[in-house]
Amino acid sequence: MDASSSHPTAPSSLPLQDRVAIVTGSSRGIGKAIAVHLASLGAKIVINYSTNGDQAELLAQEINSSSPHSDSLRAITVQANVSDPTHVKTLFDVAERVFGAPAHVLVNSAGVLDPKYPSIANTPLEVFDLTFSVNTKGAFLCCKEAANRLKRGGGGRIILLTSSMVGGLKPGFGIYAASKAAVETMVKILAKELKGTGITANCIAPGPIATEMYFSGKTEEQIQKNIEECPLGRLGETKDIVPIVGFLATDASEWVNGQVIRVNGGYV
Ligand SMILES: NC(=O)c1ccc[n+]([C@@H]2O[C@H](COP(=O)([O-])OP(=O)(O)OC[C@H]3O[C@@H](n4cnc5c(N)ncnc54)[C@H](OP(=O)(O)O)[C@@H]3O)[C@@H](O)[C@H]2O)c1
């Protein structure tokens, strides 16, 4: 046995080692799973939430307690409404102040869907306003702040959660799908405008994923219909989305830029 093999192997550096990742809407659902996954890749996480402070705090504790270095802070929580420009600015300010570096990664997972699934003819104006305010204006404000403040020179990543419903075009999803379609168009132009920064911008567009948003307002029959419509015969789960987001967040994804990646088991 040579001398080197008798020593424990030094831990290899993780792909996002100590990079700061802001994940909006990560108190629950897909955003939460993304936060956990990016932390497992070595990132320091800013957990953003709107109202569920307790759930966000529990997640931060979970990530911090699973850190191999118990003295180093790996996750913090920041309440911010993504549709408020001052809040979005604060999100980035806090991330920089606490972790002492500009963020490398912005994942925008915050989103809303009206659980009544109204037809366009029956959509109240307030539902239109709220949907576009959170899903579209929120994505715009996150893109704008990220485009100005993410790390330059390599590794900067903007990842936006949109929806396969932009392709699925089901009745009852008109306003929601339109709010996400605008984001998909915006990201394609943003990627070009970021020329020279080393920052890439992409959308992940999931199909049905078993979260509160998905189950809210759906009958058992509608859920079964979605399962039957999927070639893989099941609902998506958050674990189906996070590896793709993880890949996009790393340096390995650099050549994927300005794209919309549908992740839906073949549903659309
Ligand atoms: N689940 C699906 O089937 C599906 C399919 C396609 C696309 N998507 C998209 O994937 C993303 C995540 O969906 P999900 O299923 O995880 O939803 P979810 O379970 O309903 O979670 C929504 C998250 O967004 C946060 N949020 C809502 N409004 C916000 C605001 N104004 N500012 C900041 N945060 C806000 C919530 O925070 P609080 O906990 O504080 O309320 C929560 O963390 C959304 O953009 C959604 O449109 C979902």
The ligand as an SDF file (V2000), in Angstrom:
LIG
                    3D

 48 52  0  0  0  0  0  0  0  0999 V2000
  -46.7880   22.1970  -10.0940 N   0  0  0  0  0  0  0  0  0  0  0  0
  -46.9830   22.1580  -11.3940 C   0  0  0  0  0  0  0  0  0  0  0  0
  -47.7160   21.2900  -11.9240 O   0  0  0  0  0  0  0  0  0  0  0  0
  -46.2960   23.1500  -12.3080 C   0  0  0  0  0  0  0  0  0  0  0  0
  -46.3010   22.8800  -13.6790 C   0  0  0  0  0  0  0  0  0  0  0  0
  -45.6710   23.7800  -14.5300 C   0  0  0  0  0  0  0  0  0  0  0  0
  -45.0560   24.9040  -14.0280 C   0  0  0  0  0  0  0  0  0  0  0  0
  -45.0750   25.1460  -12.6970 N   0  0  0  0  0  0  0  0  0  0  0  0
  -44.4070   26.3750  -12.2270 C   0  0  0  0  0  0  0  0  0  0  0  0
  -43.3800   26.0170  -11.3280 O   0  0  0  0  0  0  0  0  0  0  0  0
  -43.2440   27.0460  -10.3190 C   0  0  0  0  0  0  0  0  0  0  0  0
  -43.3780   26.4170   -8.9440 C   0  0  0  0  0  0  0  0  0  0  0  0
  -44.6800   25.8350   -8.8350 O   0  0  0  0  0  0  0  0  0  0  0  0
  -45.0820   24.9640   -7.5600 P   0  0  0  0  0  0  0  0  0  0  0  0
  -45.9180   23.8580   -8.0410 O   0  0  0  0  0  0  0  0  0  0  0  0
  -43.8840   24.6920   -6.7300 O   0  0  0  0  0  0  0  0  0  0  0  0
  -46.0350   26.0170   -6.7910 O   0  0  0  0  0  0  0  0  0  0  0  0
  -46.4780   26.0620   -5.2620 P   0  0  0  0  0  0  0  0  0  0  0  0
  -46.3160   24.7320   -4.6360 O   0  0  0  0  0  0  0  0  0  0  0  0
  -47.8040   26.7250   -5.2490 O   0  0  0  0  0  0  0  0  0  0  0  0
  -45.3900   27.0570   -4.5950 O   0  0  0  0  0  0  0  0  0  0  0  0
  -45.3910   28.3940   -5.0120 C   0  0  0  0  0  0  0  0  0  0  0  0
  -44.2190   29.1220   -4.4020 C   0  0  0  0  0  0  0  0  0  0  0  0
  -44.2210   30.4530   -4.9170 O   0  0  0  0  0  0  0  0  0  0  0  0
  -44.1800   31.3720   -3.8270 C   0  0  0  0  0  0  0  0  0  0  0  0
  -44.8440   32.6050   -4.2160 N   0  0  0  0  0  0  0  0  0  0  0  0
  -46.1240   32.7880   -4.6560 C   0  0  0  0  0  0  0  0  0  0  0  0
  -46.3460   34.0780   -4.9180 N   0  0  0  0  0  0  0  0  0  0  0  0
  -45.1850   34.7360   -4.6550 C   0  0  0  0  0  0  0  0  0  0  0  0
  -44.7720   36.0820   -4.7300 C   0  0  0  0  0  0  0  0  0  0  0  0
  -45.6050   37.0560   -5.1320 N   0  0  0  0  0  0  0  0  0  0  0  0
  -43.4920   36.3880   -4.3720 N   0  0  0  0  0  0  0  0  0  0  0  0
  -42.6470   35.4360   -3.9630 C   0  0  0  0  0  0  0  0  0  0  0  0
  -42.9720   34.1400   -3.8560 N   0  0  0  0  0  0  0  0  0  0  0  0
  -44.2340   33.8010   -4.2020 C   0  0  0  0  0  0  0  0  0  0  0  0
  -44.8540   30.6450   -2.6800 C   0  0  0  0  0  0  0  0  0  0  0  0
  -44.4560   31.2450   -1.4610 O   0  0  0  0  0  0  0  0  0  0  0  0
  -45.3360   31.0380   -0.0870 P   0  0  0  0  0  0  0  0  0  0  0  0
  -45.1070   29.6130    0.3350 O   0  0  0  0  0  0  0  0  0  0  0  0
  -44.7340   32.0040    0.8590 O   0  0  0  0  0  0  0  0  0  0  0  0
  -46.7600   31.2990   -0.4650 O   0  0  0  0  0  0  0  0  0  0  0  0
  -44.2950   29.2390   -2.9000 C   0  0  0  0  0  0  0  0  0  0  0  0
  -42.9830   29.1560   -2.3560 O   0  0  0  0  0  0  0  0  0  0  0  0
  -44.3250   28.0770  -10.6320 C   0  0  0  0  0  0  0  0  0  0  0  0
  -43.7550   29.1350  -11.3650 O   0  0  0  0  0  0  0  0  0  0  0  0
  -45.3240   27.3110  -11.4830 C   0  0  0  0  0  0  0  0  0  0  0  0
  -46.0480   28.1620  -12.3250 O   0  0  0  0  0  0  0  0  0  0  0  0
  -45.6670   24.2920  -11.8280 C   0  0  0  0  0  0  0  0  0  0  0  0
  1  2  1  0
  2  3  2  0
  2  4  1  0
  4  5  1  0
  4 48  2  0
  5  6  2  0
  6  7  1  0
  7  8  2  0
  8  9  1  0
  8 48  1  0
  9 10  1  0
  9 46  1  0
 10 11  1  0
 11 12  1  0
 11 44  1  0
 12 13  1  0
 13 14  1  0
 14 15  2  0
 14 16  1  0
 14 17  1  0
 17 18  1  0
 18 19  2  0
 18 20  1  0
 18 21  1  0
 21 22  1  0
 22 23  1  0
 23 24  1  0
 23 42  1  0
 24 25  1  0
 25 26  1  0
 25 36  1  0
 26 27  1  0
 26 35  1  0
 27 28  2  0
 28 29  1  0
 29 30  1  0
 29 35  2  0
 30 31  1  0
 30 32  2  0
 32 33  1  0
 33 34  2  0
 34 35  1  0
 36 37  1  0
 36 42  1  0
 37 38  1  0
 38 39  2  0
 38 40  1  0
 38 41  1  0
 42 43  1  0
 44 45  1  0
 44 46  1  0
 46 47  1  0
M  CHG  2   8   1  16  -1
M  END
$$$$
